[in-house]
Amino acid sequence: MKYFIGNWKMFGVPKSVNILNKINYFYTKDKNGKKYKVIITPPYTLIENFSKIFKNKKILIGAQNCFQKDRYSSDTGAVSSYMIKNVGAKYTLIGHSDNRAEGDNDKILKEKVKSALKNNLKIVFCIGENKLEKKKKKTLIILKKQISKVLDKKLDKNNIIIAYEPIWSIGTGEIPNPRELQRTIGYIKKLLKTIFGKKAPPVLYGGSVDANNVYIFKQNKEIDGFLIGGASKSSKKFIDIIKNYYR
Ligand code: PGA
């Protein structure tokens, strides 16, 4: 099973549902539609509405983040996984580099992961090195730390997806060279196997994925799908990624 996950970030109002309608229309008719899942993570404000609209449709709705405390707390502006689950989300991203930059450390992320899984959300756990770490050849060390400090074998591996997103690639148009990416994804998969055993969680790639470069990623069969930011805000761009992947 492959995954095409659209991360809308701070984008969208109720009428943006048109974008999802078009994607869902394509997805439902696509002869390859059984080979992949489409998940869209709109902002919190749209989760309930979109979850209702697509309740019995193929597209799945997720959140972009969740707060680390369970259920309710006195943290102004915070939204818990319990609240997200209750408005219909099936997934949540955790550990996106935007949120790490705002203070999400390994301890907080571990709490988020636990809380989300406890509330029956599937998680997409994001990891990735920054430009300096890459330059200093620290990528694998960083990824190992990001994974081993947060994930452990007691967690339900069936509800975990990993998204490798090099920070220097997010929104920049720069993508990793294929050999390096193959090595990195291979390393992540090996590491996940040591934690979770044989059937380890899938590993997605994210960072400037678009319809033009997806054929490069397609060569690497180890990549289980994509976390797509910018290009997921246009139905055409998002659909073209899927089309070109299966071309
Ligand atoms: P991008 O974003 O596709 O715009 O690079 C990816 C992400 O932040 O998940």
py3Dmol code that shows the C-alpha trace and the ligand (Angstrom):
import py3Dmol

protein = """\
ATOM      1  CA  MET A   1       0.000   0.000   0.000  1.00  0.00           C
ATOM      2  CA  LYS A   2       1.309   3.452  -0.948  1.00  0.00           C
ATOM      3  CA  TYR A   3       0.311   6.728   0.681  1.00  0.00           C
ATOM      4  CA  PHE A   4      -0.265  10.156  -0.789  1.00  0.00           C
ATOM      5  CA  ILE A   5      -0.725  12.524   2.120  1.00  0.00           C
ATOM      6  CA  GLY A   6      -1.503  16.192   1.509  1.00  0.00           C
ATOM      7  CA  ASN A   7      -0.423  18.542   4.282  1.00  0.00           C
ATOM      8  CA  TRP A   8      -2.262  21.816   3.788  1.00  0.00           C
ATOM      9  CA  LYS A   9      -0.465  23.689   6.575  1.00  0.00           C
ATOM     10  CA  MET A  10      -2.088  27.110   7.089  1.00  0.00           C
ATOM     11  CA  PHE A  11      -4.347  26.947   4.071  1.00  0.00           C
ATOM     12  CA  GLY A  12      -8.037  26.597   3.410  1.00  0.00           C
ATOM     13  CA  VAL A  13     -11.563  27.734   4.254  1.00  0.00           C
ATOM     14  CA  PRO A  14     -14.804  25.716   3.970  1.00  0.00           C
ATOM     15  CA  LYS A  15     -15.152  26.325   0.223  1.00  0.00           C
ATOM     16  CA  SER A  16     -11.702  24.761  -0.312  1.00  0.00           C
ATOM     17  CA  VAL A  17     -13.614  21.495  -0.149  1.00  0.00           C
ATOM     18  CA  ASN A  18     -13.759  21.853  -3.941  1.00  0.00           C
ATOM     19  CA  ILE A  19     -10.147  20.768  -4.076  1.00  0.00           C
ATOM     20  CA  LEU A  20     -10.947  17.586  -2.153  1.00  0.00           C
ATOM     21  CA  ASN A  21     -14.016  16.914  -4.266  1.00  0.00           C
ATOM     22  CA  LYS A  22     -11.854  16.875  -7.377  1.00  0.00           C
ATOM     23  CA  ILE A  23      -9.203  14.694  -5.798  1.00  0.00           C
ATOM     24  CA  ASN A  24     -11.835  12.287  -4.495  1.00  0.00           C
ATOM     25  CA  TYR A  25     -13.503  12.090  -7.893  1.00  0.00           C
ATOM     26  CA  PHE A  26     -10.218  11.113  -9.503  1.00  0.00           C
ATOM     27  CA  TYR A  27      -9.325   8.720  -6.689  1.00  0.00           C
ATOM     28  CA  THR A  28     -12.665   6.906  -6.872  1.00  0.00           C
ATOM     29  CA  LYS A  29     -12.366   6.361 -10.630  1.00  0.00           C
ATOM     30  CA  ASP A  30      -8.652   5.653 -10.784  1.00  0.00           C
ATOM     31  CA  LYS A  31      -7.900   2.082 -11.878  1.00  0.00           C
ATOM     32  CA  ASN A  32      -4.890   2.162  -9.554  1.00  0.00           C
ATOM     33  CA  GLY A  33      -7.009   3.466  -6.684  1.00  0.00           C
ATOM     34  CA  LYS A  34      -6.745   0.255  -4.683  1.00  0.00           C
ATOM     35  CA  LYS A  35      -2.983   0.520  -4.530  1.00  0.00           C
ATOM     36  CA  TYR A  36      -2.847   3.668  -2.427  1.00  0.00           C
ATOM     37  CA  LYS A  37      -4.489   5.760   0.263  1.00  0.00           C
ATOM     38  CA  VAL A  38      -5.138   9.497   0.036  1.00  0.00           C
ATOM     39  CA  ILE A  39      -5.109  11.391   3.301  1.00  0.00           C
ATOM     40  CA  ILE A  40      -5.503  15.160   3.576  1.00  0.00           C
ATOM     41  CA  THR A  41      -4.563  17.104   6.687  1.00  0.00           C
ATOM     42  CA  PRO A  42      -6.372  20.456   6.602  1.00  0.00           C
ATOM     43  CA  PRO A  43      -6.117  22.941   9.490  1.00  0.00           C
ATOM     44  CA  TYR A  44      -8.074  22.131  12.676  1.00  0.00           C
ATOM     45  CA  THR A  45     -10.839  24.514  11.611  1.00  0.00           C
ATOM     46  CA  LEU A  46     -11.850  22.274   8.704  1.00  0.00           C
ATOM     47  CA  ILE A  47     -11.503  18.789  10.142  1.00  0.00           C
ATOM     48  CA  GLU A  48     -15.062  18.341  11.348  1.00  0.00           C
ATOM     49  CA  ASN A  49     -16.638  19.688   8.185  1.00  0.00           C
ATOM     50  CA  PHE A  50     -14.397  17.703   5.823  1.00  0.00           C
ATOM     51  CA  SER A  51     -14.702  14.523   7.884  1.00  0.00           C
ATOM     52  CA  LYS A  52     -18.478  14.716   7.596  1.00  0.00           C
ATOM     53  CA  ILE A  53     -18.447  15.422   3.885  1.00  0.00           C
ATOM     54  CA  PHE A  54     -16.058  12.539   3.159  1.00  0.00           C
ATOM     55  CA  LYS A  55     -17.351  10.164   5.794  1.00  0.00           C
ATOM     56  CA  ASN A  56     -18.177   7.345   3.412  1.00  0.00           C
ATOM     57  CA  LYS A  57     -15.779   8.382   0.679  1.00  0.00           C
ATOM     58  CA  LYS A  58     -12.297   7.191  -0.107  1.00  0.00           C
ATOM     59  CA  ILE A  59     -10.346  10.242   1.045  1.00  0.00           C
ATOM     60  CA  LEU A  60      -9.338  10.218   4.699  1.00  0.00           C
ATOM     61  CA  ILE A  61      -8.967  13.287   6.872  1.00  0.00           C
ATOM     62  CA  GLY A  62      -6.242  13.914   9.400  1.00  0.00           C
ATOM     63  CA  ALA A  63      -4.845  16.656  11.609  1.00  0.00           C
ATOM     64  CA  GLN A  64      -1.484  18.358  11.254  1.00  0.00           C
ATOM     65  CA  ASN A  65      -0.597  18.169  14.918  1.00  0.00           C
ATOM     66  CA  CYS A  66      -2.066  17.478  18.332  1.00  0.00           C
ATOM     67  CA  PHE A  67      -1.369  18.680  21.827  1.00  0.00           C
ATOM     68  CA  GLN A  68       0.579  16.402  24.161  1.00  0.00           C
ATOM     69  CA  LYS A  69      -1.892  16.397  27.020  1.00  0.00           C
ATOM     70  CA  ASP A  70      -4.771  14.005  26.948  1.00  0.00           C
ATOM     71  CA  ARG A  71      -8.352  15.041  26.482  1.00  0.00           C
ATOM     72  CA  TYR A  72      -8.722  18.480  28.163  1.00  0.00           C
ATOM     73  CA  SER A  73      -6.334  20.914  29.820  1.00  0.00           C
ATOM     74  CA  SER A  74      -5.997  24.613  30.587  1.00  0.00           C
ATOM     75  CA  ASP A  75      -3.594  25.311  27.713  1.00  0.00           C
ATOM     76  CA  THR A  76      -5.011  28.170  25.672  1.00  0.00           C
ATOM     77  CA  GLY A  77      -5.191  27.434  21.978  1.00  0.00           C
ATOM     78  CA  ALA A  78      -4.332  23.756  22.382  1.00  0.00           C
ATOM     79  CA  VAL A  79      -6.234  20.926  20.683  1.00  0.00           C
ATOM     80  CA  SER A  80      -5.860  17.351  21.936  1.00  0.00           C
ATOM     81  CA  SER A  81      -5.936  14.110  19.992  1.00  0.00           C
ATOM     82  CA  TYR A  82      -9.137  13.234  21.864  1.00  0.00           C
ATOM     83  CA  MET A  83     -10.788  16.353  20.435  1.00  0.00           C
ATOM     84  CA  ILE A  84      -9.430  15.682  16.954  1.00  0.00           C
ATOM     85  CA  LYS A  85     -10.637  12.094  16.997  1.00  0.00           C
ATOM     86  CA  ASN A  86     -14.071  13.238  18.104  1.00  0.00           C
ATOM     87  CA  VAL A  87     -14.566  15.437  15.056  1.00  0.00           C
ATOM     88  CA  GLY A  88     -13.742  12.613  12.674  1.00  0.00           C
ATOM     89  CA  ALA A  89     -10.006  12.692  12.010  1.00  0.00           C
ATOM     90  CA  LYS A  90      -8.400   9.315  11.397  1.00  0.00           C
ATOM     91  CA  TYR A  91      -4.773  10.410  11.312  1.00  0.00           C
ATOM     92  CA  THR A  92      -2.489  13.045  12.734  1.00  0.00           C
ATOM     93  CA  LEU A  93       0.941  14.262  11.749  1.00  0.00           C
ATOM     94  CA  ILE A  94       3.337  14.475  14.682  1.00  0.00           C
ATOM     95  CA  GLY A  95       6.783  16.059  14.742  1.00  0.00           C
ATOM     96  CA  HIS A  96       6.620  18.099  11.564  1.00  0.00           C
ATOM     97  CA  SER A  97       9.739  20.263  11.394  1.00  0.00           C
ATOM     98  CA  ASP A  98       7.565  23.394  11.673  1.00  0.00           C
ATOM     99  CA  ASN A  99       6.403  22.166  15.077  1.00  0.00           C
ATOM    100  CA  ARG A 100       9.833  20.961  16.134  1.00  0.00           C
ATOM    101  CA  ALA A 101      11.078  24.477  15.346  1.00  0.00           C
ATOM    102  CA  GLU A 102       8.368  25.847  17.642  1.00  0.00           C
ATOM    103  CA  GLY A 103       9.573  23.749  20.558  1.00  0.00           C
ATOM    104  CA  ASP A 104       8.366  20.181  20.111  1.00  0.00           C
ATOM    105  CA  ASN A 105      11.231  18.173  21.577  1.00  0.00           C
ATOM    106  CA  ASP A 106      11.565  14.391  21.858  1.00  0.00           C
ATOM    107  CA  LYS A 107       9.862  14.291  25.259  1.00  0.00           C
ATOM    108  CA  ILE A 108       6.843  16.259  24.054  1.00  0.00           C
ATOM    109  CA  LEU A 109       6.707  14.226  20.855  1.00  0.00           C
ATOM    110  CA  LYS A 110       6.655  10.994  22.783  1.00  0.00           C
ATOM    111  CA  GLU A 111       3.690  12.263  24.781  1.00  0.00           C
ATOM    112  CA  LYS A 112       1.948  13.310  21.582  1.00  0.00           C
ATOM    113  CA  VAL A 113       2.505   9.903  20.016  1.00  0.00           C
ATOM    114  CA  LYS A 114       1.163   8.106  23.071  1.00  0.00           C
ATOM    115  CA  SER A 115      -1.857  10.351  23.357  1.00  0.00           C
ATOM    116  CA  ALA A 116      -2.708  10.057  19.657  1.00  0.00           C
ATOM    117  CA  LEU A 117      -2.423   6.271  19.610  1.00  0.00           C
ATOM    118  CA  LYS A 118      -4.432   6.014  22.805  1.00  0.00           C
ATOM    119  CA  ASN A 119      -7.192   7.992  21.111  1.00  0.00           C
ATOM    120  CA  ASN A 120      -7.135   5.660  18.120  1.00  0.00           C
ATOM    121  CA  LEU A 121      -5.556   8.023  15.670  1.00  0.00           C
ATOM    122  CA  LYS A 122      -3.006   6.703  13.232  1.00  0.00           C
ATOM    123  CA  ILE A 123       0.136   8.790  13.353  1.00  0.00           C
ATOM    124  CA  VAL A 124       2.469  10.080  10.685  1.00  0.00           C
ATOM    125  CA  PHE A 125       5.675  10.707  12.572  1.00  0.00           C
ATOM    126  CA  CYS A 126       7.933  13.181  10.765  1.00  0.00           C
ATOM    127  CA  ILE A 127      11.700  13.141  11.007  1.00  0.00           C
ATOM    128  CA  GLY A 128      14.496  14.842   9.101  1.00  0.00           C
ATOM    129  CA  GLU A 129      17.839  16.584   9.309  1.00  0.00           C
ATOM    130  CA  ASN A 130      18.542  20.248   8.652  1.00  0.00           C
ATOM    131  CA  LYS A 131      21.013  21.644   6.151  1.00  0.00           C
ATOM    132  CA  LEU A 132      23.889  21.998   8.581  1.00  0.00           C
ATOM    133  CA  GLU A 133      23.443  18.484   9.939  1.00  0.00           C
ATOM    134  CA  LYS A 134      23.464  17.187   6.382  1.00  0.00           C
ATOM    135  CA  LYS A 135      26.595  19.152   5.559  1.00  0.00           C
ATOM    136  CA  LYS A 136      28.316  17.713   8.607  1.00  0.00           C
ATOM    137  CA  LYS A 137      27.236  14.216   7.525  1.00  0.00           C
ATOM    138  CA  LYS A 138      25.164  13.812  10.663  1.00  0.00           C
ATOM    139  CA  THR A 139      21.950  12.788   8.903  1.00  0.00           C
ATOM    140  CA  LEU A 140      21.810   9.166  10.050  1.00  0.00           C
ATOM    141  CA  ILE A 141      22.774  10.035  13.625  1.00  0.00           C
ATOM    142  CA  ILE A 142      20.020  12.651  13.787  1.00  0.00           C
ATOM    143  CA  LEU A 143      17.414  10.296  12.343  1.00  0.00           C
ATOM    144  CA  LYS A 144      18.392   7.555  14.741  1.00  0.00           C
ATOM    145  CA  LYS A 145      17.997   9.915  17.674  1.00  0.00           C
ATOM    146  CA  GLN A 146      14.657  11.262  16.444  1.00  0.00           C
ATOM    147  CA  ILE A 147      13.308   7.734  16.088  1.00  0.00           C
ATOM    148  CA  SER A 148      14.774   6.011  19.126  1.00  0.00           C
ATOM    149  CA  LYS A 149      13.888   8.798  21.586  1.00  0.00           C
ATOM    150  CA  VAL A 150      10.225   8.679  20.638  1.00  0.00           C
ATOM    151  CA  LEU A 151       9.275   5.270  19.240  1.00  0.00           C
ATOM    152  CA  ASP A 152       9.500   1.973  21.068  1.00  0.00           C
ATOM    153  CA  LYS A 153       8.288  -1.550  20.553  1.00  0.00           C
ATOM    154  CA  LYS A 154       5.393  -1.177  22.984  1.00  0.00           C
ATOM    155  CA  LEU A 155       3.628   1.185  20.582  1.00  0.00           C
ATOM    156  CA  ASP A 156       1.155  -0.218  18.093  1.00  0.00           C
ATOM    157  CA  LYS A 157       3.194  -0.399  14.895  1.00  0.00           C
ATOM    158  CA  ASN A 158       0.083  -0.922  12.802  1.00  0.00           C
ATOM    159  CA  ASN A 159      -0.942   2.658  13.515  1.00  0.00           C
ATOM    160  CA  ILE A 160       2.412   4.261  12.785  1.00  0.00           C
ATOM    161  CA  ILE A 161       3.746   5.723   9.551  1.00  0.00           C
ATOM    162  CA  ILE A 162       7.119   7.447   9.291  1.00  0.00           C
ATOM    163  CA  ALA A 163       7.693  10.429   7.007  1.00  0.00           C
ATOM    164  CA  TYR A 164      11.296  11.271   6.228  1.00  0.00           C
ATOM    165  CA  GLU A 165      11.378  14.973   5.429  1.00  0.00           C
ATOM    166  CA  PRO A 166      14.792  16.601   5.139  1.00  0.00           C
ATOM    167  CA  ILE A 167      14.177  20.122   6.421  1.00  0.00           C
ATOM    168  CA  TRP A 168      16.314  21.681   3.681  1.00  0.00           C
ATOM    169  CA  SER A 169      14.005  20.149   1.119  1.00  0.00           C
ATOM    170  CA  ILE A 170      10.690  21.378   2.543  1.00  0.00           C
ATOM    171  CA  GLY A 171       9.249  24.092   0.331  1.00  0.00           C
ATOM    172  CA  THR A 172      12.587  24.752  -1.398  1.00  0.00           C
ATOM    173  CA  GLY A 173      12.354  22.751  -4.618  1.00  0.00           C
ATOM    174  CA  GLU A 174      15.559  20.953  -3.617  1.00  0.00           C
ATOM    175  CA  ILE A 175      15.362  17.165  -3.412  1.00  0.00           C
ATOM    176  CA  PRO A 176      17.876  14.587  -2.173  1.00  0.00           C
ATOM    177  CA  ASN A 177      20.010  12.801  -4.685  1.00  0.00           C
ATOM    178  CA  PRO A 178      18.474   9.387  -5.377  1.00  0.00           C
ATOM    179  CA  ARG A 179      21.423   7.305  -4.142  1.00  0.00           C
ATOM    180  CA  GLU A 180      21.645   9.211  -0.922  1.00  0.00           C
ATOM    181  CA  LEU A 181      17.900   8.962  -0.414  1.00  0.00           C
ATOM    182  CA  GLN A 182      17.987   5.243  -1.033  1.00  0.00           C
ATOM    183  CA  ARG A 183      20.664   4.872   1.607  1.00  0.00           C
ATOM    184  CA  THR A 184      18.745   7.021   4.093  1.00  0.00           C
ATOM    185  CA  ILE A 185      15.403   5.283   3.590  1.00  0.00           C
ATOM    186  CA  GLY A 186      17.169   1.909   3.808  1.00  0.00           C
ATOM    187  CA  TYR A 187      18.738   2.984   7.079  1.00  0.00           C
ATOM    188  CA  ILE A 188      15.400   4.136   8.530  1.00  0.00           C
ATOM    189  CA  LYS A 189      13.748   0.864   7.540  1.00  0.00           C
ATOM    190  CA  LYS A 190      16.515  -1.168   9.102  1.00  0.00           C
ATOM    191  CA  LEU A 191      16.259   0.830  12.297  1.00  0.00           C
ATOM    192  CA  LEU A 192      12.481   0.411  12.424  1.00  0.00           C
ATOM    193  CA  LYS A 193      12.910  -3.338  12.027  1.00  0.00           C
ATOM    194  CA  THR A 194      15.206  -3.455  15.034  1.00  0.00           C
ATOM    195  CA  ILE A 195      12.477  -1.744  17.072  1.00  0.00           C
ATOM    196  CA  PHE A 196       9.306  -3.279  15.678  1.00  0.00           C
ATOM    197  CA  GLY A 197      10.425  -6.519  14.095  1.00  0.00           C
ATOM    198  CA  LYS A 198       9.650  -7.781  10.620  1.00  0.00           C
ATOM    199  CA  LYS A 199       6.533  -5.897   9.605  1.00  0.00           C
ATOM    200  CA  ALA A 200       7.813  -2.439  10.482  1.00  0.00           C
ATOM    201  CA  PRO A 201       5.888   0.796   9.746  1.00  0.00           C
ATOM    202  CA  PRO A 202       5.932   2.233   6.216  1.00  0.00           C
ATOM    203  CA  VAL A 203       8.344   5.039   5.389  1.00  0.00           C
ATOM    204  CA  LEU A 204       7.242   7.991   3.266  1.00  0.00           C
ATOM    205  CA  TYR A 205       9.299  10.765   1.717  1.00  0.00           C
ATOM    206  CA  GLY A 206       8.373  14.427   1.992  1.00  0.00           C
ATOM    207  CA  GLY A 207       9.979  17.627   0.719  1.00  0.00           C
ATOM    208  CA  SER A 208       9.219  19.435  -2.536  1.00  0.00           C
ATOM    209  CA  VAL A 209       7.489  16.453  -4.130  1.00  0.00           C
ATOM    210  CA  ASP A 210       5.731  17.483  -7.335  1.00  0.00           C
ATOM    211  CA  ALA A 211       4.406  16.000 -10.558  1.00  0.00           C
ATOM    212  CA  ASN A 212       7.734  16.588 -12.321  1.00  0.00           C
ATOM    213  CA  ASN A 213      10.060  14.962  -9.823  1.00  0.00           C
ATOM    214  CA  VAL A 214       7.846  12.115  -8.617  1.00  0.00           C
ATOM    215  CA  TYR A 215       9.220   9.836 -11.353  1.00  0.00           C
ATOM    216  CA  ILE A 216      12.640  10.087  -9.684  1.00  0.00           C
ATOM    217  CA  PHE A 217      11.215   8.894  -6.357  1.00  0.00           C
ATOM    218  CA  LYS A 218       9.220   6.242  -8.131  1.00  0.00           C
ATOM    219  CA  GLN A 219      12.444   4.398  -9.024  1.00  0.00           C
ATOM    220  CA  ASN A 220      12.930   3.709  -5.334  1.00  0.00           C
ATOM    221  CA  LYS A 221      10.490   0.958  -4.436  1.00  0.00           C
ATOM    222  CA  GLU A 222      11.385   1.215  -0.754  1.00  0.00           C
ATOM    223  CA  ILE A 223       9.536   4.540  -0.531  1.00  0.00           C
ATOM    224  CA  ASP A 224       6.012   3.774   0.638  1.00  0.00           C
ATOM    225  CA  GLY A 225       4.500   7.089  -0.382  1.00  0.00           C
ATOM    226  CA  PHE A 226       4.725  10.820   0.002  1.00  0.00           C
ATOM    227  CA  LEU A 227       3.918  13.669   2.338  1.00  0.00           C
ATOM    228  CA  ILE A 228       3.086  16.548   0.042  1.00  0.00           C
ATOM    229  CA  GLY A 229       2.852  20.169   1.152  1.00  0.00           C
ATOM    230  CA  GLY A 230       2.712  22.903  -1.487  1.00  0.00           C
ATOM    231  CA  ALA A 231       1.475  20.680  -4.306  1.00  0.00           C
ATOM    232  CA  SER A 232      -1.467  19.385  -2.236  1.00  0.00           C
ATOM    233  CA  LYS A 233      -3.200  22.752  -2.294  1.00  0.00           C
ATOM    234  CA  SER A 234      -4.042  22.302  -5.977  1.00  0.00           C
ATOM    235  CA  SER A 235      -6.180  19.345  -7.037  1.00  0.00           C
ATOM    236  CA  LYS A 236      -4.460  19.236 -10.413  1.00  0.00           C
ATOM    237  CA  LYS A 237      -0.946  19.187  -8.985  1.00  0.00           C
ATOM    238  CA  PHE A 238      -1.871  16.553  -6.425  1.00  0.00           C
ATOM    239  CA  ILE A 239      -3.643  14.341  -8.952  1.00  0.00           C
ATOM    240  CA  ASP A 240      -0.762  14.710 -11.414  1.00  0.00           C
ATOM    241  CA  ILE A 241       1.635  13.396  -8.772  1.00  0.00           C
ATOM    242  CA  ILE A 242      -0.456  10.245  -8.409  1.00  0.00           C
ATOM    243  CA  LYS A 243      -0.919   9.895 -12.179  1.00  0.00           C
ATOM    244  CA  ASN A 244       2.792  10.260 -12.854  1.00  0.00           C
ATOM    245  CA  TYR A 245       3.681   7.859 -10.071  1.00  0.00           C
ATOM    246  CA  TYR A 246       1.658   5.086 -11.714  1.00  0.00           C
ATOM    247  CA  ARG A 247       2.465   6.021 -15.291  1.00  0.00           C
TER     248      ARG A 247
END
"""
ligand_1 = """\
9
PGA
P 6.501 20.704 0.587
O 6.138 20.421 2.128
O 5.931 19.587 -0.223
O 5.838 22.029 0.289
O 7.990 20.764 0.490
C 6.232 19.148 2.672
C 5.875 19.167 4.127
O 6.178 20.152 4.826
O 5.252 18.214 4.641
"""
view = py3Dmol.view(width=600, height=400)
view.addModel(protein, "pdb")
view.setStyle({"model": 0}, {"cartoon": {"style": "trace"}})
view.addModel(ligand_1, "xyz")
view.setStyle({"model": 1}, {"stick": {}})
view.zoomTo()
view.show()
